Amino acid sequence: MGGWSDVMTHETEFESLKNYPAPAMDKLAVHTFTNKPWSADECIANYAAAGVKGITWWRETYAGQDLAALRRRAEDAGLTAAGVARCGFYTGNTAKIRTAAVDENKKAIDESEAIGAPVLVLVCGATPGQTVATNLDQIVEGVRACVDHARAAGVKLAIEPLHPAYAGNRSAVASLGCANWVCDQINEPEVGIAVDVYHVFWEHDLEAQIKRCAAANRLFAFHICDYKAEPAHLLLDRGLMGEGVIDVRGIRRMVEATGFEGFNEVEIFSQRWWSENQHDYLGKIVEAYRERS
Ligand code: ZN
């Protein structure tokens, strides 16, 4: 079926793999959507058994559960909540749509607090038929409307710039430079950025933008995976670290050079990997984390 066997015959040449240390195991977190076939409790049990220390909850994974009880079970298993993914989607061509989005974000902030997550990840939205400028204005307005609620809950809001391939209907925030600009407009300590290598690896000034983000105390989260040079599906064919073209370790070095001490969160949406045995897959994630991240 391809996948890992192909990876192992493809030796990446990134200098960072030789010149920068492997990541600490206690910094490994996994997004529950990475193992989409698993329930919340399967994620807890299997991550803990594999030595994973952090868990980023997808709202789909915990839907319908008692979040305080779920939080206790995760903590009892030795897992720390790294974040909640995701909300946002602030844009819309009527005030009613935009108000509903703010309400949904406040609900997601409450969920983050209940499950013990310090950060809520925001996919900010883009409405077809609106200009980028209009979308960005609505995003600034929408995030701003959530700041007081986030502050009261003790939850930070992490704007995740998306790869421009998603600028049509998922996020007008399509570069780290743009995310930094949005944060400048809002200028609140609760509002920062989630850096995901999949979305920003291509940026020519990535190191400068990571420094700018961190210097403003806005580097809230770091997501890792890989970008295959020719993905079969834009959304659901992410690669395991080492399967694609991203110098994951080199970007981690940039992030850690700023003093970032958070988790390295593995976030992979892949129909190919979801169809495999999830226990074997998790083993490969841990291996790819040590050797290719
Ligand atoms: Zn991400």
Boltz pocket constraint, residues with backbone or C-beta under 6 A from the ligand:
constraints:
  - pocket:
      binder: B
      contacts: [[A, 160], [A, 194], [A, 195], [A, 196], [A, 223], [A, 267]]
      max_distance: 6.0
